[in-house]
């Protein structure tokens, strides 16, 4: 057994490039674990700069200077962000508040429906079982409400941090995009000379993440818009809020679609009950999800290396449990990183491109 492990170790890590890749991953993970909170504005700025670099490069090919294109693209990004915040966020926030206010009524109707189950199915459901379930849910709802209330008060202290983000992050984004070549050169000078696999992983990640981000942004806009328009056409309440939720759910494949089905079904049941209108809406919602998974996703992500659904679900569960919301948000890029590292370690040395 030890001989097998020794042969595997020599095959994978006898190459200095492999050791440098492993060392870089360990150092990066340690920095994020220890100083991730402090470095978060820098990380946010780097992500935004990465997204904005593509349009800057495209405009620079038209003969415009990089400084001018950086200012133009950053101004457009900030303008779209402000318009979205002013035009979309207030409506979504108001619909969210209205929905929260109506949640007690929705829950009361749900309890009435559950308490009728023993009369409808006396051989399958007992009244004591339903009452025990309702008592447990009510206790959890009270605890959740207290947690949300305490979180809302604690978030007031983050208003100053929000102002810092609004000032520092755009400034860092501007310099990161404008002086990209210089910054990349400075970072490269810090890396060891044995960086063949580091370059290989970086190249694969750059291609895959770029395709993933562009595709996801387009998918969110299309799915969210179509869902909101469909809900509004069918006169479903909170159509914009639910459309936004459906659009954002595509960030978490499979799990997001299953999770967002719950509020859509609850609102429809509260509004119409188990009527033909409810089933028409659920059929329309199912068609949107089917078209997204079977038509839109293959078109948008045809250039990206696909991950098996099992790997995606494992990545969401693992990174979500490790880092919460942000772990879920970046689960697929992180899974892509793991796959790129595995490909780099598995690739023969003679077939790799020397730097």
ZADO-1210 file (C-alpha; in nm, 4 decimals, padded with zeros to 6 digits):
<atoms>
<atom x="00.0000" y="00.0000" z="00.0000" code="UNK" pos="1"/>
<atom x="00.2829" y="00.2375" z="00.0886" code="UNK" pos="2"/>
<atom x="00.4547" y="00.1574" z="-00.2405" code="UNK" pos="3"/>
<atom x="00.1398" y="00.2489" z="-00.4327" code="UNK" pos="4"/>
<atom x="00.1174" y="00.5798" z="-00.2488" code="UNK" pos="5"/>
<atom x="00.4885" y="00.6459" z="-00.3052" code="UNK" pos="6"/>
<atom x="00.4597" y="00.5836" z="-00.6800" code="UNK" pos="7"/>
<atom x="00.1540" y="00.8112" z="-00.6988" code="UNK" pos="8"/>
<atom x="00.3372" y="01.0844" z="-00.5072" code="UNK" pos="9"/>
<atom x="00.6433" y="01.0677" z="-00.7310" code="UNK" pos="10"/>
<atom x="00.4280" y="01.0661" z="-01.0458" code="UNK" pos="11"/>
<atom x="00.2239" y="01.3707" z="-00.9393" code="UNK" pos="12"/>
<atom x="00.4635" y="01.5813" z="-00.7312" code="UNK" pos="13"/>
<atom x="00.8164" y="01.4997" z="-00.8449" code="UNK" pos="14"/>
<atom x="00.7773" y="01.7732" z="-01.1058" code="UNK" pos="15"/>
<atom x="00.8737" y="02.1152" z="-00.9558" code="UNK" pos="16"/>
<atom x="00.5878" y="02.2744" z="-01.1514" code="UNK" pos="17"/>
<atom x="00.3403" y="02.0526" z="-00.9651" code="UNK" pos="18"/>
<atom x="00.4860" y="02.1522" z="-00.6305" code="UNK" pos="19"/>
<atom x="00.4687" y="02.5218" z="-00.7233" code="UNK" pos="20"/>
<atom x="00.1040" y="02.4849" z="-00.8230" code="UNK" pos="21"/>
<atom x="00.0236" y="02.3088" z="-00.4957" code="UNK" pos="22"/>
<atom x="00.2136" y="02.5731" z="-00.2967" code="UNK" pos="23"/>
<atom x="00.0299" y="02.8567" z="-00.4738" code="UNK" pos="24"/>
<atom x="-00.3075" y="02.6960" z="-00.3978" code="UNK" pos="25"/>
<atom x="-00.2180" y="02.6495" z="-00.0319" code="UNK" pos="26"/>
<atom x="-00.0964" y="03.0076" z="00.0094" code="UNK" pos="27"/>
<atom x="-00.4017" y="03.1512" z="-00.1687" code="UNK" pos="28"/>
<atom x="-00.6373" y="02.9431" z="00.0474" code="UNK" pos="29"/>
<atom x="-00.4546" y="03.0515" z="00.3639" code="UNK" pos="30"/>
<atom x="-00.4747" y="03.4204" z="00.2679" code="UNK" pos="31"/>
<atom x="-00.8482" y="03.3934" z="00.1985" code="UNK" pos="32"/>
<atom x="-00.9118" y="03.2033" z="00.5213" code="UNK" pos="33"/>
<atom x="-00.7161" y="03.4450" z="00.7424" code="UNK" pos="34"/>
<atom x="-00.7630" y="03.7829" z="00.5730" code="UNK" pos="35"/>
<atom x="-01.0635" y="03.7170" z="00.3491" code="UNK" pos="36"/>
<atom x="-01.2807" y="03.9713" z="00.5311" code="UNK" pos="37"/>
<atom x="-01.0185" y="04.2443" z="00.5074" code="UNK" pos="38"/>
<atom x="-00.9424" y="04.1698" z="00.1426" code="UNK" pos="39"/>
<atom x="-01.3087" y="04.1444" z="00.0389" code="UNK" pos="40"/>
<atom x="-01.3207" y="04.4943" z="-00.1247" code="UNK" pos="41"/>
<atom x="-01.0126" y="04.3991" z="-00.3285" code="UNK" pos="42"/>
<atom x="-01.1705" y="04.0670" z="-00.4281" code="UNK" pos="43"/>
<atom x="-01.4960" y="04.2379" z="-00.5292" code="UNK" pos="44"/>
<atom x="-01.3029" y="04.4963" z="-00.7326" code="UNK" pos="45"/>
<atom x="-01.0985" y="04.2221" z="-00.9015" code="UNK" pos="46"/>
<atom x="-01.4151" y="04.0306" z="-01.0002" code="UNK" pos="47"/>
<atom x="-01.5787" y="04.3440" z="-01.1449" code="UNK" pos="48"/>
<atom x="-01.2563" y="04.4390" z="-01.3245" code="UNK" pos="49"/>
<atom x="-01.2415" y="04.0899" z="-01.4740" code="UNK" pos="50"/>
<atom x="-01.5972" y="04.1281" z="-01.6049" code="UNK" pos="51"/>
<atom x="-01.5351" y="04.4739" z="-01.7509" code="UNK" pos="52"/>
<atom x="-01.2048" y="04.3842" z="-01.9172" code="UNK" pos="53"/>
<atom x="-01.3809" y="04.2066" z="-02.2057" code="UNK" pos="54"/>
<atom x="-01.5766" y="04.5123" z="-02.3339" code="UNK" pos="55"/>
<atom x="-01.2680" y="04.7304" z="-02.2761" code="UNK" pos="56"/>
<atom x="-01.0611" y="04.4987" z="-02.4967" code="UNK" pos="57"/>
<atom x="-01.3303" y="04.4988" z="-02.7670" code="UNK" pos="58"/>
<atom x="-01.3511" y="04.8800" z="-02.7700" code="UNK" pos="59"/>
<atom x="-00.9723" y="04.9152" z="-02.7670" code="UNK" pos="60"/>
<atom x="-00.9577" y="04.7190" z="-03.0940" code="UNK" pos="61"/>
<atom x="-01.1516" y="05.0057" z="-03.2544" code="UNK" pos="62"/>
<atom x="-00.8529" y="05.2330" z="-03.2020" code="UNK" pos="63"/>
<atom x="-00.9558" y="05.3982" z="-02.8750" code="UNK" pos="64"/>
<atom x="-00.7068" y="05.4354" z="-02.5916" code="UNK" pos="65"/>
<atom x="-00.7365" y="05.1943" z="-02.3003" code="UNK" pos="66"/>
<atom x="-00.7777" y="05.4779" z="-02.0517" code="UNK" pos="67"/>
<atom x="-01.0653" y="05.6270" z="-02.2485" code="UNK" pos="68"/>
<atom x="-01.2374" y="05.2901" z="-02.2996" code="UNK" pos="69"/>
<atom x="-01.1937" y="05.2098" z="-01.9283" code="UNK" pos="70"/>
<atom x="-01.3637" y="05.5353" z="-01.8296" code="UNK" pos="71"/>
<atom x="-01.6412" y="05.4753" z="-02.0842" code="UNK" pos="72"/>
<atom x="-01.7104" y="05.1146" z="-01.9802" code="UNK" pos="73"/>
<atom x="-01.6907" y="05.1911" z="-01.6072" code="UNK" pos="74"/>
<atom x="-01.9278" y="05.4857" z="-01.6494" code="UNK" pos="75"/>
<atom x="-02.1717" y="05.2617" z="-01.8382" code="UNK" pos="76"/>
<atom x="-02.1490" y="04.9915" z="-01.5705" code="UNK" pos="77"/>
<atom x="-02.2139" y="05.2403" z="-01.2888" code="UNK" pos="78"/>
<atom x="-02.5005" y="05.3997" z="-01.4828" code="UNK" pos="79"/>
<atom x="-02.6703" y="05.0627" z="-01.5467" code="UNK" pos="80"/>
<atom x="-02.6198" y="04.9673" z="-01.1814" code="UNK" pos="81"/>
<atom x="-02.7787" y="05.2934" z="-01.0620" code="UNK" pos="82"/>
<atom x="-03.0711" y="05.2632" z="-01.3049" code="UNK" pos="83"/>
<atom x="-03.1286" y="04.9034" z="-01.1960" code="UNK" pos="84"/>
<atom x="-03.1141" y="05.0015" z="-00.8307" code="UNK" pos="85"/>
<atom x="-03.3494" y="05.2979" z="-00.8779" code="UNK" pos="86"/>
<atom x="-03.5932" y="05.1331" z="-01.1182" code="UNK" pos="87"/>
<atom x="-03.6014" y="04.7664" z="-01.0185" code="UNK" pos="88"/>
<atom x="-03.4972" y="04.7431" z="-00.6548" code="UNK" pos="89"/>
<atom x="-03.7738" y="04.9677" z="-00.5077" code="UNK" pos="90"/>
<atom x="-04.0484" y="04.7703" z="-00.6840" code="UNK" pos="91"/>
<atom x="-03.8991" y="04.4357" z="-00.5814" code="UNK" pos="92"/>
<atom x="-03.8487" y="04.5624" z="-00.2257" code="UNK" pos="93"/>
<atom x="-04.2092" y="04.6836" z="-00.2020" code="UNK" pos="94"/>
<atom x="-04.3429" y="04.3542" z="-00.3354" code="UNK" pos="95"/>
<atom x="-04.1196" y="04.1698" z="-00.0864" code="UNK" pos="96"/>
<atom x="-04.2599" y="04.3775" z="00.2012" code="UNK" pos="97"/>
<atom x="-04.6171" y="04.3148" z="00.0866" code="UNK" pos="98"/>
<atom x="-04.5502" y="03.9427" z="00.0557" code="UNK" pos="99"/>
<atom x="-04.3990" y="03.9304" z="00.4053" code="UNK" pos="100"/>
<atom x="-04.7052" y="04.1093" z="00.5432" code="UNK" pos="101"/>
<atom x="-04.9314" y="03.8508" z="00.3821" code="UNK" pos="102"/>
<atom x="-04.7278" y="03.5519" z="00.4990" code="UNK" pos="103"/>
<atom x="-04.9356" y="03.5117" z="00.8213" code="UNK" pos="104"/>
<atom x="-05.2534" y="03.4898" z="00.6117" code="UNK" pos="105"/>
<atom x="-05.0882" y="03.2424" z="00.3742" code="UNK" pos="106"/>
<atom x="-04.9724" y="03.0333" z="00.6698" code="UNK" pos="107"/>
<atom x="-05.3191" y="03.0414" z="00.8284" code="UNK" pos="108"/>
<atom x="-05.4722" y="02.9097" z="00.5059" code="UNK" pos="109"/>
<atom x="-05.2030" y="02.6449" z="00.4893" code="UNK" pos="110"/>
<atom x="-05.2786" y="02.5304" z="00.8433" code="UNK" pos="111"/>
<atom x="-05.6512" y="02.5088" z="00.7664" code="UNK" pos="112"/>
<atom x="-05.5748" y="02.2947" z="00.4613" code="UNK" pos="113"/>
<atom x="-05.3437" y="02.0663" z="00.6624" code="UNK" pos="114"/>
<atom x="-05.5973" y="02.0247" z="00.9423" code="UNK" pos="115"/>
<atom x="-05.8541" y="01.9076" z="00.6869" code="UNK" pos="116"/>
<atom x="-05.6304" y="01.6239" z="00.5669" code="UNK" pos="117"/>
<atom x="-05.7364" y="01.3789" z="00.8433" code="UNK" pos="118"/>
<atom x="-06.1005" y="01.4175" z="00.7326" code="UNK" pos="119"/>
<atom x="-06.0065" y="01.3666" z="00.3682" code="UNK" pos="120"/>
<atom x="-05.7603" y="01.0819" z="00.4237" code="UNK" pos="121"/>
<atom x="-05.8521" y="00.9282" z="00.7631" code="UNK" pos="122"/>
<atom x="-05.6576" y="00.6087" z="00.6993" code="UNK" pos="123"/>
<atom x="-05.3330" y="00.7869" z="00.6088" code="UNK" pos="124"/>
<atom x="-05.3177" y="01.1005" z="00.8258" code="UNK" pos="125"/>
<atom x="-05.4055" y="01.1568" z="01.1913" code="UNK" pos="126"/>
<atom x="-05.4951" y="01.4881" z="01.3503" code="UNK" pos="127"/>
<atom x="-05.2309" y="01.4513" z="01.6236" code="UNK" pos="128"/>
<atom x="-04.9607" y="01.4078" z="01.3607" code="UNK" pos="129"/>
<atom x="-05.0661" y="01.7275" z="01.1826" code="UNK" pos="130"/>
<atom x="-05.0774" y="01.9217" z="01.5094" code="UNK" pos="131"/>
<atom x="-04.7290" y="01.8031" z="01.6074" code="UNK" pos="132"/>
<atom x="-04.5927" y="01.9098" z="01.2683" code="UNK" pos="133"/>
<atom x="-04.7615" y="02.2516" z="01.2914" code="UNK" pos="134"/>
<atom x="-04.6306" y="02.3089" z="01.6449" code="UNK" pos="135"/>
<atom x="-04.2754" y="02.2310" z="01.5305" code="UNK" pos="136"/>
<atom x="-04.3032" y="02.4602" z="01.2284" code="UNK" pos="137"/>
<atom x="-04.4474" y="02.7447" z="01.4362" code="UNK" pos="138"/>
<atom x="-04.1569" y="02.7219" z="01.6810" code="UNK" pos="139"/>
<atom x="-03.9058" y="02.7352" z="01.3971" code="UNK" pos="140"/>
<atom x="-04.0868" y="03.0307" z="01.2383" code="UNK" pos="141"/>
<atom x="-04.0633" y="03.2263" z="01.5652" code="UNK" pos="142"/>
<atom x="-03.6906" y="03.1520" z="01.5939" code="UNK" pos="143"/>
<atom x="-03.6353" y="03.2495" z="01.2293" code="UNK" pos="144"/>
<atom x="-03.8243" y="03.5764" z="01.2767" code="UNK" pos="145"/>
<atom x="-03.6085" y="03.6626" z="01.5784" code="UNK" pos="146"/>
<atom x="-03.2917" y="03.5864" z="01.3802" code="UNK" pos="147"/>
<atom x="-03.4045" y="03.8037" z="01.0877" code="UNK" pos="148"/>
<atom x="-03.4892" y="04.0884" z="01.3237" code="UNK" pos="149"/>
<atom x="-03.1510" y="04.0731" z="01.4965" code="UNK" pos="150"/>
<atom x="-02.9757" y="04.0499" z="01.1595" code="UNK" pos="151"/>
<atom x="-03.1571" y="04.3606" z="01.0350" code="UNK" pos="152"/>
<atom x="-03.0363" y="04.5614" z="01.3354" code="UNK" pos="153"/>
<atom x="-02.6812" y="04.4334" z="01.3067" code="UNK" pos="154"/>
<atom x="-02.6746" y="04.5203" z="00.9356" code="UNK" pos="155"/>
<atom x="-02.7196" y="04.8879" z="01.0210" code="UNK" pos="156"/>
<atom x="-02.3587" y="04.8924" z="01.1350" code="UNK" pos="157"/>
<atom x="-02.2524" y="04.7906" z="00.7854" code="UNK" pos="158"/>
<atom x="-02.3800" y="05.1149" z="00.6321" code="UNK" pos="159"/>
<atom x="-02.0380" y="05.2741" z="00.6770" code="UNK" pos="160"/>
<atom x="-01.8766" y="04.9737" z="00.5086" code="UNK" pos="161"/>
<atom x="-02.1217" y="05.0148" z="00.2199" code="UNK" pos="162"/>
<atom x="-02.0055" y="05.3715" z="00.1690" code="UNK" pos="163"/>
<atom x="-01.6456" y="05.2504" z="00.1639" code="UNK" pos="164"/>
<atom x="-01.7373" y="04.9975" z="-00.1039" code="UNK" pos="165"/>
<atom x="-01.9097" y="05.2674" z="-00.3103" code="UNK" pos="166"/>
<atom x="-01.5936" y="05.4806" z="-00.3083" code="UNK" pos="167"/>
<atom x="-01.2996" y="05.2385" z="-00.2985" code="UNK" pos="168"/>
<atom x="-01.4289" y="04.9592" z="-00.5223" code="UNK" pos="169"/>
<atom x="-01.4971" y="05.1764" z="-00.8336" code="UNK" pos="170"/>
<atom x="-01.1581" y="05.3439" z="-00.7851" code="UNK" pos="171"/>
<atom x="-00.9773" y="05.0097" z="-00.7650" code="UNK" pos="172"/>
<atom x="-01.1745" y="04.8759" z="-01.0629" code="UNK" pos="173"/>
<atom x="-01.0633" y="05.1721" z="-01.2732" code="UNK" pos="174"/>
<atom x="-00.6934" y="05.1196" z="-01.2022" code="UNK" pos="175"/>
<atom x="-00.7167" y="04.7400" z="-01.2294" code="UNK" pos="176"/>
<atom x="-00.8690" y="04.7637" z="-01.5775" code="UNK" pos="177"/>
<atom x="-00.6584" y="05.0562" z="-01.7012" code="UNK" pos="178"/>
<atom x="-00.3247" y="04.9212" z="-01.5756" code="UNK" pos="179"/>
<atom x="-00.4022" y="04.5523" z="-01.6281" code="UNK" pos="180"/>
<atom x="-00.0817" y="04.4730" z="-01.8178" code="UNK" pos="181"/>
<atom x="00.1391" y="04.6360" z="-01.5551" code="UNK" pos="182"/>
<atom x="-00.0396" y="04.4654" z="-01.2649" code="UNK" pos="183"/>
<atom x="-00.0244" y="04.1241" z="-01.4351" code="UNK" pos="184"/>
<atom x="00.3455" y="04.1768" z="-01.5027" code="UNK" pos="185"/>
<atom x="00.4084" y="04.2669" z="-01.1395" code="UNK" pos="186"/>
<atom x="00.2221" y="03.9600" z="-01.0165" code="UNK" pos="187"/>
<atom x="00.4066" y="03.7380" z="-01.2674" code="UNK" pos="188"/>
<atom x="00.7405" y="03.8627" z="-01.1372" code="UNK" pos="189"/>
<atom x="00.6453" y="03.7332" z="-00.7918" code="UNK" pos="190"/>
<atom x="00.5686" y="03.3851" z="-00.9196" code="UNK" pos="191"/>
<atom x="00.8405" y="03.1189" z="-00.9338" code="UNK" pos="192"/>
<atom x="01.0036" y="03.0276" z="-01.2635" code="UNK" pos="193"/>
<atom x="00.8546" y="02.6758" z="-01.2393" code="UNK" pos="194"/>
<atom x="00.5063" y="02.7877" z="-01.3381" code="UNK" pos="195"/>
<atom x="00.4155" y="02.5733" z="-01.6375" code="UNK" pos="196"/>
<atom x="00.1139" y="02.4182" z="-01.4635" code="UNK" pos="197"/>
<atom x="00.0174" y="02.7515" z="-01.3050" code="UNK" pos="198"/>
<atom x="-00.0011" y="02.9007" z="-01.6541" code="UNK" pos="199"/>
<atom x="-00.1972" y="02.5997" z="-01.7807" code="UNK" pos="200"/>
<atom x="-00.4536" y="02.6274" z="-01.4996" code="UNK" pos="201"/>
<atom x="-00.4773" y="03.0053" z="-01.5450" code="UNK" pos="202"/>
<atom x="-00.5387" y="02.9747" z="-01.9190" code="UNK" pos="203"/>
<atom x="-00.8098" y="02.7100" z="-01.8762" code="UNK" pos="204"/>
<atom x="-00.9754" y="02.9010" z="-01.5923" code="UNK" pos="205"/>
<atom x="-00.9736" y="03.2273" z="-01.7894" code="UNK" pos="206"/>
<atom x="-01.1533" y="03.0626" z="-02.0806" code="UNK" pos="207"/>
<atom x="-01.4053" y="02.8713" z="-01.8706" code="UNK" pos="208"/>
<atom x="-01.4875" y="03.1483" z="-01.6228" code="UNK" pos="209"/>
<atom x="-01.5305" y="03.4055" z="-01.9006" code="UNK" pos="210"/>
<atom x="-01.7730" y="03.1758" z="-02.0831" code="UNK" pos="211"/>
<atom x="-01.9535" y="03.0936" z="-01.7592" code="UNK" pos="212"/>
<atom x="-01.9996" y="03.4548" z="-01.6445" code="UNK" pos="213"/>
<atom x="-02.1144" y="03.5855" z="-01.9833" code="UNK" pos="214"/>
<atom x="-02.3525" y="03.2945" z="-02.0238" code="UNK" pos="215"/>
<atom x="-02.4953" y="03.3278" z="-01.6731" code="UNK" pos="216"/>
<atom x="-02.5603" y="03.7007" z="-01.7088" code="UNK" pos="217"/>
<atom x="-02.7478" y="03.6435" z="-02.0348" code="UNK" pos="218"/>
<atom x="-02.9368" y="03.3473" z="-01.8868" code="UNK" pos="219"/>
<atom x="-03.0421" y="03.5456" z="-01.5785" code="UNK" pos="220"/>
<atom x="-03.1740" y="03.8330" z="-01.7915" code="UNK" pos="221"/>
<atom x="-03.3639" y="03.6078" z="-02.0352" code="UNK" pos="222"/>
<atom x="-03.5136" y="03.3681" z="-01.7792" code="UNK" pos="223"/>
<atom x="-03.6000" y="03.6452" z="-01.5329" code="UNK" pos="224"/>
<atom x="-03.7608" y="03.8659" z="-01.7991" code="UNK" pos="225"/>
<atom x="-03.9614" y="03.5841" z="-01.9578" code="UNK" pos="226"/>
<atom x="-04.0785" y="03.4634" z="-01.6156" code="UNK" pos="227"/>
<atom x="-04.1821" y="03.8115" z="-01.4985" code="UNK" pos="228"/>
<atom x="-04.3683" y="03.8803" z="-01.8245" code="UNK" pos="229"/>
<atom x="-04.5412" y="03.5404" z="-01.8082" code="UNK" pos="230"/>
<atom x="-04.6448" y="03.5893" z="-01.4455" code="UNK" pos="231"/>
<atom x="-04.7715" y="03.9411" z="-01.5169" code="UNK" pos="232"/>
<atom x="-04.9636" y="03.8212" z="-01.8261" code="UNK" pos="233"/>
<atom x="-05.1343" y="03.5529" z="-01.6147" code="UNK" pos="234"/>
<atom x="-05.2101" y="03.8195" z="-01.3487" code="UNK" pos="235"/>
<atom x="-05.0061" y="03.6512" z="-01.0758" code="UNK" pos="236"/>
<atom x="-04.9377" y="03.8741" z="-00.7762" code="UNK" pos="237"/>
<atom x="-04.5764" y="03.9752" z="-00.7067" code="UNK" pos="238"/>
<atom x="-04.4905" y="03.8954" z="-01.0693" code="UNK" pos="239"/>
<atom x="-04.1728" y="04.1069" z="-01.0760" code="UNK" pos="240"/>
<atom x="-04.0429" y="03.9728" z="-00.7449" code="UNK" pos="241"/>
<atom x="-04.1022" y="03.6120" z="-00.8467" code="UNK" pos="242"/>
<atom x="-03.9524" y="03.6766" z="-01.1922" code="UNK" pos="243"/>
<atom x="-03.6347" y="03.8125" z="-01.0310" code="UNK" pos="244"/>
<atom x="-03.6177" y="03.5086" z="-00.8027" code="UNK" pos="245"/>
<atom x="-03.6569" y="03.2709" z="-01.0972" code="UNK" pos="246"/>
<atom x="-03.3862" y="03.4573" z="-01.2880" code="UNK" pos="247"/>
<atom x="-03.1422" y="03.4469" z="-00.9962" code="UNK" pos="248"/>
<atom x="-03.2186" y="03.0792" z="-00.9333" code="UNK" pos="249"/>
<atom x="-03.0193" y="02.9809" z="-01.2443" code="UNK" pos="250"/>
<atom x="-02.7025" y="03.0678" z="-01.0519" code="UNK" pos="251"/>
<atom x="-02.7519" y="02.7405" z="-00.8626" code="UNK" pos="252"/>
<atom x="-02.8316" y="02.4710" z="-01.1217" code="UNK" pos="253"/>
<atom x="-03.0992" y="02.2148" z="-01.0316" code="UNK" pos="254"/>
<atom x="-03.1171" y="02.3189" z="-00.6654" code="UNK" pos="255"/>
<atom x="-03.2120" y="02.6801" z="-00.7466" code="UNK" pos="256"/>
<atom x="-03.4948" y="02.5772" z="-00.9804" code="UNK" pos="257"/>
<atom x="-03.6368" y="02.3370" z="-00.7230" code="UNK" pos="258"/>
<atom x="-03.6085" y="02.5917" z="-00.4424" code="UNK" pos="259"/>
<atom x="-03.7736" y="02.8827" z="-00.6259" code="UNK" pos="260"/>
<atom x="-04.0675" y="02.6623" z="-00.7266" code="UNK" pos="261"/>
<atom x="-04.1871" y="02.6772" z="-00.3647" code="UNK" pos="262"/>
<atom x="-04.2651" y="03.0538" z="-00.3463" code="UNK" pos="263"/>
<atom x="-04.4158" y="03.0504" z="-00.6963" code="UNK" pos="264"/>
<atom x="-04.6498" y="02.7636" z="-00.6025" code="UNK" pos="265"/>
<atom x="-04.7362" y="02.9158" z="-00.2620" code="UNK" pos="266"/>
<atom x="-04.8300" y="03.2548" z="-00.4063" code="UNK" pos="267"/>
<atom x="-05.0371" y="03.0905" z="-00.6814" code="UNK" pos="268"/>
<atom x="-05.2149" y="02.8658" z="-00.4307" code="UNK" pos="269"/>
<atom x="-05.2892" y="03.1594" z="-00.1999" code="UNK" pos="270"/>
<atom x="-05.4256" y="03.3642" z="-00.4905" code="UNK" pos="271"/>
<atom x="-05.6275" y="03.1026" z="-00.6797" code="UNK" pos="272"/>
<atom x="-05.6346" y="02.7820" z="-00.4762" code="UNK" pos="273"/>
<atom x="-05.6263" y="02.4467" z="-00.6557" code="UNK" pos="274"/>
<atom x="-05.8007" y="02.5782" z="-00.9678" code="UNK" pos="275"/>
<atom x="-05.7304" y="02.5606" z="-01.3422" code="UNK" pos="276"/>
<atom x="-05.5501" y="02.8978" z="-01.3192" code="UNK" pos="277"/>
<atom x="-05.3040" y="02.7464" z="-01.0724" code="UNK" pos="278"/>
<atom x="-05.2275" y="02.4538" z="-01.3006" code="UNK" pos="279"/>
<atom x="-05.1982" y="02.6796" z="-01.6087" code="UNK" pos="280"/>
<atom x="-04.9374" y="02.8831" z="-01.4240" code="UNK" pos="281"/>
<atom x="-04.7409" y="02.5779" z="-01.3096" code="UNK" pos="282"/>
<atom x="-04.7440" y="02.4380" z="-01.6640" code="UNK" pos="283"/>
<atom x="-04.6151" y="02.7708" z="-01.8000" code="UNK" pos="284"/>
<atom x="-04.3486" y="02.7776" z="-01.5285" code="UNK" pos="285"/>
<atom x="-04.2486" y="02.4192" z="-01.6126" code="UNK" pos="286"/>
<atom x="-04.2181" y="02.5092" z="-01.9814" code="UNK" pos="287"/>
<atom x="-03.9870" y="02.8005" z="-01.8947" code="UNK" pos="288"/>
<atom x="-03.7665" y="02.5717" z="-01.6855" code="UNK" pos="289"/>
<atom x="-03.7645" y="02.3046" z="-01.9583" code="UNK" pos="290"/>
<atom x="-03.6679" y="02.5549" z="-02.2307" code="UNK" pos="291"/>
<atom x="-03.3976" y="02.6958" z="-02.0073" code="UNK" pos="292"/>
<atom x="-03.2403" y="02.3590" z="-01.9338" code="UNK" pos="293"/>
<atom x="-03.2810" y="02.1973" z="-02.2771" code="UNK" pos="294"/>
<atom x="-03.2449" y="02.4893" z="-02.5203" code="UNK" pos="295"/>
<atom x="-03.0974" y="02.8022" z="-02.3623" code="UNK" pos="296"/>
<atom x="-02.8215" y="02.6426" z="-02.1522" code="UNK" pos="297"/>
<atom x="-02.6785" y="02.4278" z="-02.4378" code="UNK" pos="298"/>
<atom x="-02.6658" y="02.7351" z="-02.6630" code="UNK" pos="299"/>
<atom x="-02.5054" y="02.9702" z="-02.4085" code="UNK" pos="300"/>
<atom x="-02.2560" y="02.7236" z="-02.2651" code="UNK" pos="301"/>
<atom x="-02.1627" y="02.5292" z="-02.5791" code="UNK" pos="302"/>
<atom x="-01.8012" y="02.6532" z="-02.5553" code="UNK" pos="303"/>
<atom x="-01.7609" y="02.5750" z="-02.1882" code="UNK" pos="304"/>
<atom x="-01.6409" y="02.2441" z="-02.0523" code="UNK" pos="305"/>
<atom x="-01.9496" y="02.0913" z="-01.8957" code="UNK" pos="306"/>
<atom x="-01.9533" y="01.9511" z="-01.5454" code="UNK" pos="307"/>
<atom x="-02.1583" y="01.6465" z="-01.4592" code="UNK" pos="308"/>
<atom x="-02.4730" y="01.7292" z="-01.2561" code="UNK" pos="309"/>
<atom x="-02.3452" y="01.5148" z="-00.9687" code="UNK" pos="310"/>
<atom x="-02.0252" y="01.7234" z="-00.9494" code="UNK" pos="311"/>
<atom x="-02.2259" y="02.0461" z="-00.9590" code="UNK" pos="312"/>
<atom x="-02.4524" y="01.9359" z="-00.6727" code="UNK" pos="313"/>
<atom x="-02.1517" y="01.8189" z="-00.4683" code="UNK" pos="314"/>
<atom x="-01.9778" y="02.1532" z="-00.5303" code="UNK" pos="315"/>
<atom x="-02.2863" y="02.3510" z="-00.4227" code="UNK" pos="316"/>
<atom x="-02.3232" y="02.1452" z="-00.1046" code="UNK" pos="317"/>
<atom x="-01.9518" y="02.1504" z="-00.0176" code="UNK" pos="318"/>
<atom x="-01.8667" y="02.5145" z="-00.0881" code="UNK" pos="319"/>
<atom x="-02.2062" y="02.6317" z="00.0390" code="UNK" pos="320"/>
<atom x="-02.1459" y="02.4544" z="00.3685" code="UNK" pos="321"/>
<atom x="-01.7947" y="02.5983" z="00.3803" code="UNK" pos="322"/>
<atom x="-01.8605" y="02.9634" z="00.2911" code="UNK" pos="323"/>
<atom x="-02.2387" y="03.0079" z="00.3001" code="UNK" pos="324"/>
<atom x="-02.4011" y="03.2241" z="00.0308" code="UNK" pos="325"/>
<atom x="-02.0759" y="03.3150" z="-00.1447" code="UNK" pos="326"/>
<atom x="-01.9745" y="02.9511" z="-00.1511" code="UNK" pos="327"/>
<atom x="-02.2993" y="02.8660" z="-00.3299" code="UNK" pos="328"/>
<atom x="-02.2593" y="03.1668" z="-00.5602" code="UNK" pos="329"/>
<atom x="-01.9067" y="03.0663" z="-00.6685" code="UNK" pos="330"/>
<atom x="-01.9613" y="02.6894" z="-00.6481" code="UNK" pos="331"/>
<atom x="-01.9368" y="02.6261" z="-01.0235" code="UNK" pos="332"/>
<atom x="-01.6276" y="02.8472" z="-01.0803" code="UNK" pos="333"/>
<atom x="-01.4596" y="02.6774" z="-00.7839" code="UNK" pos="334"/>
<atom x="-01.5542" y="02.3363" z="-00.9210" code="UNK" pos="335"/>
<atom x="-01.4076" y="02.4441" z="-01.2550" code="UNK" pos="336"/>
<atom x="-01.0868" y="02.5407" z="-01.0732" code="UNK" pos="337"/>
<atom x="-01.0689" y="02.1973" z="-00.9111" code="UNK" pos="338"/>
<atom x="-01.1191" y="02.0352" z="-01.2520" code="UNK" pos="339"/>
<atom x="-00.8502" y="02.2554" z="-01.4117" code="UNK" pos="340"/>
<atom x="-00.6031" y="02.1661" z="-01.1358" code="UNK" pos="341"/>
<atom x="-00.6836" y="01.7961" z="-01.1764" code="UNK" pos="342"/>
<atom x="-00.6320" y="01.8236" z="-01.5542" code="UNK" pos="343"/>
<atom x="-00.3018" y="02.0035" z="-01.5029" code="UNK" pos="344"/>
<atom x="-00.1691" y="01.7390" z="-01.2638" code="UNK" pos="345"/>
<atom x="-00.2862" y="01.4614" z="-01.4959" code="UNK" pos="346"/>
<atom x="-00.1355" y="01.6104" z="-01.8125" code="UNK" pos="347"/>
<atom x="00.1984" y="01.4678" z="-01.9281" code="UNK" pos="348"/>
<atom x="00.4897" y="01.7046" z="-01.8869" code="UNK" pos="349"/>
<atom x="00.6043" y="01.6770" z="-02.2476" code="UNK" pos="350"/>
<atom x="00.2612" y="01.7762" z="-02.3872" code="UNK" pos="351"/>
<atom x="00.2272" y="02.0887" z="-02.1782" code="UNK" pos="352"/>
<atom x="00.3156" y="02.4268" z="-02.3218" code="UNK" pos="353"/>
<atom x="00.6285" y="02.5770" z="-02.1772" code="UNK" pos="354"/>
<atom x="00.6126" y="02.9351" z="-02.0533" code="UNK" pos="355"/>
</atoms>
